[in-house]
């Protein structure tokens, strides 16, 4: 699946192995990069739903139509999906849920 980034830091984390944004623990960076690889390797969102270990969850409230992936006990990766002949995952942000 093609991936786009709404947050420049999320893109830098994928492209630059030594990049570490302020406040990011190395373990969280490792889990984020693994989640990115799983998203990138998926054909469409159904593949992601099938991977129960991702903790994919449909959001409601302020972000209806968006989904999130659990990165840690406290952090989630917010995603949107769009289509341009193929499905595109848009990585929006990593948020602390607590």
C-alpha positions as CSV (number, residue, x, y, z in Angstrom):
1,X,0.0,0.0,0.0
2,X,1.3,3.5,-0.8
3,X,1.9,5.6,2.3
4,X,1.7,9.4,2.7
5,X,2.6,11.5,5.8
6,X,0.7,14.4,7.2
7,X,3.4,14.9,9.9
8,X,6.9,15.5,8.5
9,X,8.5,13.8,11.5
10,X,6.7,10.6,10.7
11,X,8.2,10.6,7.2
12,X,11.7,11.4,8.6
13,X,11.5,8.5,11.0
14,X,11.1,6.2,8.0
15,X,13.7,7.8,5.8
16,X,16.4,8.7,8.4
17,X,17.6,5.9,10.6
18,X,19.3,8.2,13.1
19,X,16.4,10.6,13.5
20,X,14.8,10.8,16.9
21,X,12.1,13.5,17.5
22,X,12.0,15.1,21.0
23,X,10.1,13.1,23.5
24,X,10.2,9.8,21.5
25,X,11.6,6.8,23.3
26,X,13.7,4.5,21.1
27,X,11.3,1.6,21.7
28,X,8.4,3.6,20.4
29,X,10.4,4.5,17.2
30,X,11.2,0.8,16.7
31,X,7.5,-0.1,17.0
32,X,6.4,2.8,14.7
33,X,8.9,1.6,12.0
34,X,7.6,-2.0,12.3
35,X,4.0,-0.7,12.0
36,X,5.0,1.3,8.9
37,X,6.5,-1.8,7.3
38,X,3.2,-3.7,7.9
39,X,1.2,-0.9,6.4
40,X,3.5,-0.6,3.4
41,X,3.3,-4.3,2.8
42,X,-0.5,-4.4,2.9
43,X,-2.5,-4.6,-0.3
44,X,-5.4,-2.7,1.3
45,X,-7.0,-1.9,4.7
46,X,-8.5,-5.4,4.9
47,X,-5.0,-6.8,5.3
48,X,-4.4,-4.5,8.3
49,X,-7.7,-5.5,9.9
50,X,-6.6,-9.2,9.6
51,X,-3.5,-8.5,11.7
52,X,-5.0,-8.5,15.1
53,X,-1.7,-7.7,16.8
54,X,-1.8,-4.2,15.3
55,X,-4.8,-3.3,17.5
56,X,-6.5,-1.5,14.6
57,X,-9.5,0.4,15.8
58,X,-12.1,2.6,14.1
59,X,-12.3,6.1,15.7
60,X,-15.4,8.0,16.5
61,X,-16.0,11.5,18.0
62,X,-13.6,14.1,16.6
63,X,-12.2,11.7,14.0
64,X,-15.0,9.6,12.4
65,X,-13.7,7.6,9.5
66,X,-10.2,7.4,10.8
67,X,-8.5,4.4,12.4
68,X,-5.7,4.0,14.8
69,X,-3.0,1.4,15.5
70,X,-1.7,0.7,19.0
71,X,2.0,1.4,19.2
72,X,2.3,1.1,23.0
73,X,0.1,1.1,26.1
74,X,-0.2,4.9,25.8
75,X,0.5,5.8,22.2
76,X,-1.5,5.3,19.0
77,X,-0.8,6.0,15.3
78,X,-3.7,7.8,13.6
79,X,-4.4,6.9,10.0
80,X,-6.7,8.0,7.3
81,X,-7.3,6.2,4.0
82,X,-7.9,7.6,0.5
83,X,-8.0,6.2,-2.9
84,X,-6.3,7.3,-6.1
85,X,-6.8,4.2,-8.2
86,X,-5.1,2.4,-5.3
87,X,-5.6,2.6,-1.6
88,X,-3.3,5.1,0.2
89,X,-2.7,5.1,3.9
90,X,-2.1,8.6,5.3
91,X,-0.2,8.6,8.5
92,X,-1.6,11.5,10.4
93,X,0.0,11.6,13.9
94,X,1.2,9.7,16.9
95,X,-0.9,10.6,19.9
96,X,-0.6,9.9,23.6
97,X,-4.0,8.6,24.7
98,X,-3.4,9.1,28.4
